[in-house]
Amino acid sequence: MNNRQKGSCYEQIAASFFERKGYVILEKNYRRQTGEIDLIAEDHGVLVFTEVKYRAGKSKGYPYEAVNASKMRRIYRTAEWYIKEHHIPAGRPCRFDVVSILGDEVTHIKNAFGGF
């Protein structure tokens, strides 16, 4: 399995995790020239832009630690594209989450970083 296939596998795990929590998945792998957002979902009226990170073990740190300032900026800029393209009204609540998968353990970090 190549890295893209692995990524898709863990993104599907995160999407299923969200669906079990009642989220509605709106987009997977939303891409623009500014970057990519792994999952875009809705949680009780809140638009949720989500980065999914996986690690098999802790030798390289926790998965969420890979979401650095540069990655956050790319996600934020890409979220702006999504909002413009989908004519999301100003003032719609949005947040930026991270789903961190370490082995078989899924951790959901709500409001992992700022934005709108």
N, C-alpha and C positions, 0 to 999 in steps of 0.2 A: 504494500500500500504506500503510495507516495504522500507527501506532506499535504497536498490539496485534498486528497481522499480522506486522510486522517482528520483534517480540519472539518470537512463536511460531516463526518461521522460524529464528532464531538459537538458540532453545532446542532445536529439533529437531537442529540441527547439533551442539550440545553433547551431546545424548542419543546421537546416532550415534557421536560421539567416545568417549563412555563405553562404549557397547556394544562397540566395537572393542577396548577395553582390558579387556573381560571383566566390566564392571559389569552389574548387573541393574537396570533402571529400574523403580521401584516406583510413582512418582507424577510427574505433570507438573502444574505450576501448582496446587499445593495451597494453598487459600485458607481463611482463617479471619478473624475480626474483627481479629485481631492483625497480619495481613499475609499475604504470599504467599511461598512457596518455589518457585522455578522447577523444580527437579528434586530428587527424593528417590530415591536409588539405594542399592544394596548392593554393597560391594566386599570380597569375602572375609570376610563376617560383620560388617563395619563399616557402620553406617548413615551415609550421606553426604547432608547437606543442602547444596544447591548453588545459588548465585546466578549467573546468566548475565548478562554485560554485553557490549555491542557498541558499537564506534565505527568509523566509516568511516576516520578519520584521527586523528592525534595533536593536532590543533589545540585540542581540549578536554581533553587529557590522555589517559592510558591508561584503558581501560575499567574495570579493577579499582579505580582510584582513586575511582570513584563509589560504592564500597561503604564508606560512612562509618559512624561509630559508631551513629547512629540506625538505619540500615538493618540493621546487625548485630543490634541489640537486637530489632528486629521479627522478623527471621529466627529468632533464638533463642527468642522467645516463641511463635512459630508452630510451631517444632520441638517445643516442650513439648506443644502441643495434639496434634500428630501422635502423639507417644509415648503420651500418655494415651488417645487414641481407638483406637489400634491395640494397646493393652495390651503395649507393648514392655517387657520385664523390666528392672528396675533393674540397672545395671552393663553393659548392652549397649554396646559401643563405638560412639561417634558422633563425627563430625567435620563441620566446616563448610568447604566448598571454594568457590572462585570459578573459573568458566570465563570468561576474558577473550578476546574476539574483536576483533581489530584488523584491519580489512580482511578478508583471507582467512586470517590467522594465528590459530590457536587456542592459547591458553596455559592450562594447568590448574594452579591454585595449590591444593595440598593443605594442609589445616589453615590456611586463610587467616586465620581468627580463632578465638578460644576459645569455649568453651561448656561442655559436660558434662564 
